[in-house]
């Protein structure tokens, strides 16, 4: 395929669950305080160990800027830092960051006008990427329409009943899809061979592993969105199909659907959820119609499953829920607009939820980070 996909399926906006309901319009992030994010940790620090878990609040500071400030001020390498997930820049965010305990005396020097250490607690292990339960959001949408509360209430009822399509937000794919284009190009260039080329190996050795991982992840995410969008268009987001791979909501375990009526009942009871592909050699495969649908998306991108095997160390492959149910979704009017309060699991996007309400201006918000 070409380095840059040319067909309309490359669009970074996907169909909405609530497309038939009128939106509230409005604007996001007029100021950082309009968008508050608080990490929900996977576990509390133990109180003993060689690392310090810092509970940090930042305002208008990107994840990279925070990491550079910590590394420079504490005189530690970036590899000594532990960060569970990225947080938005144009926001007020609170999250755990782990640092070596030996620098404890330097902690007061970390505070700036926009970064504050709220607490520090020892722990035996460094904080790992993804070690968080999710994120809690408090978002003010300004300049909404006069009847926005009634419209938002109707949309919220639909989302609570049906679940939210668990798209990756467009910020995942880079400005104008640049990160995605790189990922698709890597997969296309190497998909026909079973062994990485010398050029590919050299690029990894030259320190571009992180960029490759980011680009390939963007390609995986875009293909997932394509599968999800097709299923939504076909009215199949609430129907279990023979051959689906389901996820148990309580445990995260995966299993193949062999008894459709039984699994439809469990899905309707919110015990399980259908999953979509994050393509890679370790991904649990679907069968029957779901497998046909996933293959159709690969075919449209002119890719094969073998394309991911070449970068198997960067694209292991997994399954991702097609739907997610926001916790504690509340909407209240304020003098400045509508205030949204909700929680999402790790890896889900607040902007995807808000796009269902606003209809415009959120899926392509490049300043947002995912809820990791």
C-alpha positions in Angstrom: 0.0 0.0 0.0 1.0 3.6 -0.3 2.7 5.3 2.7 -0.4 7.5 3.2 -3.8 5.8 2.9 -5.9 7.7 0.4 -9.4 6.3 0.8 -12.2 7.7 2.9 -11.8 4.9 5.5 -8.7 6.8 6.8 -11.0 9.4 8.4 -10.3 9.9 12.1 -14.0 10.4 13.0 -16.2 7.4 13.5 -20.0 6.9 13.8 -21.6 7.8 17.1 -23.9 5.7 19.2 -26.1 8.8 19.6 -25.9 10.2 16.1 -29.8 10.4 16.0 -29.9 12.6 19.1 -29.1 16.4 19.0 -25.9 17.5 20.6 -25.2 20.3 23.1 -22.3 21.9 21.1 -20.0 23.8 23.4 -16.2 24.2 23.9 -13.7 22.2 25.9 -10.6 23.3 27.8 -11.0 27.0 27.7 -8.7 26.9 30.7 -6.9 24.0 32.5 -9.3 24.1 35.4 -12.2 23.1 33.0 -10.7 19.6 32.7 -9.7 17.8 35.9 -8.3 14.3 35.8 -7.5 12.2 38.9 -5.9 8.8 38.6 -7.6 5.8 40.2 -4.6 3.7 41.3 -4.5 -0.1 40.9 -3.2 -0.3 44.5 -2.0 2.0 47.3 1.7 2.3 48.1 2.7 0.0 51.0 4.5 2.5 53.2 7.9 0.7 52.9 10.5 0.1 50.2 13.2 1.6 48.1 10.8 3.8 45.9 8.7 6.8 46.7 5.2 7.1 45.2 4.6 10.8 44.7 1.0 12.0 44.5 1.5 15.0 42.1 -0.8 17.7 40.9 0.1 19.5 37.7 -1.6 22.3 35.7 -0.9 23.0 32.1 2.0 20.6 32.0 2.4 17.8 29.6 3.6 14.3 30.5 6.9 14.8 28.8 7.4 18.2 30.6 6.7 16.5 33.9 9.1 13.7 33.3 11.9 16.1 32.2 11.3 18.3 35.3 11.5 15.3 37.6 14.6 13.9 36.0 16.4 17.2 35.9 15.5 18.4 39.4 16.1 15.1 41.1 19.2 14.3 39.0 17.9 10.8 38.1 17.6 9.2 34.7 14.3 9.0 32.9 14.5 5.2 33.4 14.4 5.7 37.2 10.9 7.3 36.9 7.7 5.2 37.1 4.6 6.6 35.5 1.4 4.5 35.2 -0.2 6.6 32.5 -0.2 9.8 30.4 -2.3 12.7 31.5 -3.6 15.7 29.6 -1.6 18.9 29.3 -4.5 21.4 29.1 -5.9 20.2 32.4 -5.4 20.0 36.1 -4.3 16.4 36.8 -3.4 14.3 39.8 -1.4 11.1 39.5 1.2 8.9 41.1 4.8 9.0 39.9 7.5 6.8 41.5 11.1 7.9 42.1 14.0 6.3 43.9 13.7 6.9 47.7 17.3 8.0 47.9 16.3 11.5 46.6 13.7 12.1 49.3 15.6 15.2 50.6 15.2 16.9 47.2 11.4 16.6 47.1 10.7 20.2 48.2 12.6 21.5 45.1 10.0 19.8 42.8 7.3 22.3 43.6 6.7 25.0 41.0 3.8 27.3 40.1 2.3 24.5 38.0 3.6 21.3 39.7 3.0 20.3 43.3 3.9 17.2 45.3 0.8 16.6 47.5 2.2 13.5 49.3 4.9 10.9 49.2 4.7 7.3 50.4 7.4 4.6 50.2 6.7 1.4 48.2 8.9 -1.7 47.4 8.4 -1.6 43.6 8.7 1.0 40.8 5.4 2.1 39.3 4.8 0.4 36.0 3.0 1.6 32.9 -0.6 0.6 33.0 -0.7 0.0 36.7 -3.9 2.0 37.4 -7.5 1.1 37.6 -8.7 4.1 35.6 -9.3 7.9 35.8 -11.9 10.1 37.3 -12.9 13.2 35.3 -14.6 16.5 36.1 -15.1 18.4 32.9 -16.8 21.8 32.3 -18.2 22.2 28.8 -18.7 26.0 28.2 -20.8 27.8 25.6 -23.5 25.1 25.4 -26.9 25.5 23.8 -29.8 26.9 25.9 -31.5 23.5 26.1 -28.3 21.6 26.6 -29.2 19.9 29.9 -32.3 18.2 28.4 -30.2 17.1 25.3 -27.4 15.8 27.5 -29.8 13.9 29.7 -31.2 12.0 26.7 -27.7 11.2 25.5 -26.6 10.0 29.0 -29.6 7.7 29.2 -28.6 6.1 25.9 -25.0 5.7 27.0 -25.9 4.2 30.3 -28.2 1.7 28.7 -26.1 0.7 25.7 -22.6 1.4 26.8 -20.1 3.7 25.1 -18.3 2.6 21.9 -14.8 2.2 23.1 -13.0 4.0 20.3 -9.4 5.2 20.5 -9.5 9.0 20.3 -8.0 10.7 17.3 -5.1 12.1 19.4 -3.8 8.5 19.4 -2.9 8.9 15.7 -0.8 12.1 15.7 -1.3 15.4 13.9 -3.1 14.7 10.6 -2.7 11.0 11.3 1.1 11.2 11.0 1.8 8.6 13.6 -0.8 6.2 12.1 0.7 6.7 8.6 4.1 5.7 9.9 2.7 2.6 11.6 0.8 1.5 8.5 3.9 2.1 6.4 6.0 -0.1 8.6 3.5 -2.9 8.5 3.1 -2.6 4.7 6.8 -2.5 4.0 7.6 -5.6 6.0 4.5 -7.7 5.9 5.6 -10.1 3.1 8.8 -11.3 4.9 9.1 -13.5 7.9 12.3 -12.0 9.2 13.1 -8.3 9.9 15.4 -6.7 7.4 18.8 -5.5 8.4 17.5 -1.9 8.0 14.7 -2.7 10.4 17.1 -4.2 12.9 19.4 -1.2 12.6 16.6 1.2 13.2 15.6 -0.5 16.4 19.2 -0.6 17.6 19.6 3.1 16.9 17.1 4.1 19.5 13.8 4.3 17.5 12.1 1.4 19.3 9.8 3.8 21.2 8.8 5.6 18.0 8.1 2.3 16.3 6.0 1.1 19.2 4.0 4.3 19.2 3.4 4.1 15.4 2.5 0.4 15.3 0.2 0.9 18.3 -1.5 3.7 16.3 -2.0 1.3 13.4 -3.5 -1.4 15.7 -5.8 1.2 17.3 -7.0 2.5 13.9 -7.8 -1.1 12.8 -9.7 -1.7 16.0 -11.7 1.5 15.4 -12.6 0.3 11.9 -13.9 -3.0 13.2 -15.9 -1.2 15.9 -17.4 1.4 13.5 -18.5 -1.3 11.1 -20.2 -3.2 13.8 -22.0 -0.1 15.1 -23.2 0.8 11.5 -24.6 -2.7 11.2 -26.5 -2.5 14.4 -24.4 -5.3 16.0 -23.0 -3.6 19.1 -25.7 -5.2 21.3 -25.8 -8.6 19.6 -23.5 -11.5 20.5 -22.3 -13.4 17.5 -21.2 -17.0 17.2 -17.4 -16.8 17.2 -17.1 -13.6 19.2 -14.4 -13.3 21.8 -16.0 -12.1 24.9 -14.4 -10.5 28.0 -15.7 -11.2 31.5 -16.2 -7.8 33.0 -15.2 -8.8 36.6 -12.0 -10.7 35.8 -11.0 -9.6 32.3 -10.9 -13.3 31.2 -11.5 -14.0 27.5 -13.5 -16.8 25.9 -15.0 -17.8 22.6 -18.7 -17.8 22.0 -20.1 -21.2 21.2 -23.6 -20.8 22.7 -25.1 -17.5 21.5 -28.4 -17.5 23.5 -26.5 -18.1 26.8 -23.9 -15.5 26.1 -26.4 -13.0 24.9 -28.1 -13.3 28.3 -24.8 -12.7 30.1 -24.0 -9.7 27.9 -27.5 -8.2 28.6 -26.8 -8.6 32.3 -23.5 -6.6 31.9 -21.5 -9.6 32.9 -19.5 -9.8 29.7 -18.7 -7.7 26.7 -17.7 -8.3 23.1 -14.1 -7.5 22.2 -12.4 -6.2 19.1 -8.9 -6.9 17.7 -5.6 -5.4 18.6 -3.8 -7.4 15.9 -0.7 -9.3 16.8 0.7 -12.8 17.1 -0.6 -13.4 20.6 -4.2 -12.0 20.0 -7.0 -14.5 20.7 -8.7 -15.1 17.4 -12.4 -14.9 16.6 -14.2 -17.4 14.3 -17.1 -17.4 12.0 -18.7 -14.0 11.1 -16.5 -11.9 13.6 -13.4 -13.4 12.0 -14.7 -12.5 8.5 -15.4 -8.9 9.7 -11.9 -8.5 11.1 -10.2 -10.0 8.0 -12.3 -7.6 5.9 -10.7 -4.6 7.8 -7.2 -6.0 7.3 -7.9 -6.6 3.6 -9.1 -3.0 3.2 -5.8 -1.8 4.7 -3.9 -4.2 2.4 -2.4 -6.0 5.4 -2.2 -9.6 6.6 -1.8 -11.0 10.1 1.8 -11.9 9.1 2.6 -8.1 8.9 2.3 -8.0 12.7 4.6 -11.0 13.3 7.6 -9.1 12.1 7.2 -6.6 14.9 5.8 -9.2 17.4 8.1 -7.9 20.2 6.3 -4.5 19.7 2.8 -5.7 18.7 2.0 -8.7 20.8 -1.7 -8.4 20.1 -4.6 -8.5 22.5 -8.4 -8.0 22.7 -10.1 -4.7 23.7 -13.7 -4.3 24.8 -16.0 -2.8 22.1 -18.1 -1.1 24.7 -17.3 0.5 28.1 -19.7 1.7 30.7 -18.7 5.0 32.4 -19.0 4.9 36.2 -21.0 7.5 38.1 -21.9 9.6 35.1 -23.4 12.9 36.4 -24.3 16.1 34.5 -25.2 19.3 36.3 -25.7 22.9 35.1 -23.4 25.7 36.2 -23.4 29.4 35.4 -20.7 28.7 32.8 -22.1 25.6 31.1 -22.6 21.9 31.9 -20.4 20.0 34.4 -19.7 16.3 33.5 -18.4 14.0 36.2 -17.5 10.4 35.4 -14.9 7.6 35.7 -13.4 5.5 32.9 -11.2 2.4 32.9 -7.5 2.7 32.0 -7.0 3.1 28.2 -10.4 4.8 27.5 -10.9 8.3 26.3 -12.9 11.1 27.9 -13.0 12.9 24.6 -14.8 10.0 23.0 -17.5 10.2 25.6 -17.8 13.9 25.4 -18.0 13.7 21.6 -21.3 11.8 22.0 -22.7 14.9 23.8 -21.0 17.7 21.9 -21.0 16.1 18.4 -18.1 18.3 17.2 -14.7 19.4 18.3 -13.6 16.6 20.6 -12.5 13.5 18.6 -9.8 15.6 16.9 -8.6 17.4 20.0 -4.9 16.9 19.7 -4.1 18.3 23.2 -5.8 15.4 24.9 -4.1 12.2 26.2 -5.8 8.9 26.7 -7.1 7.7 30.0 -4.1 5.5 30.7 
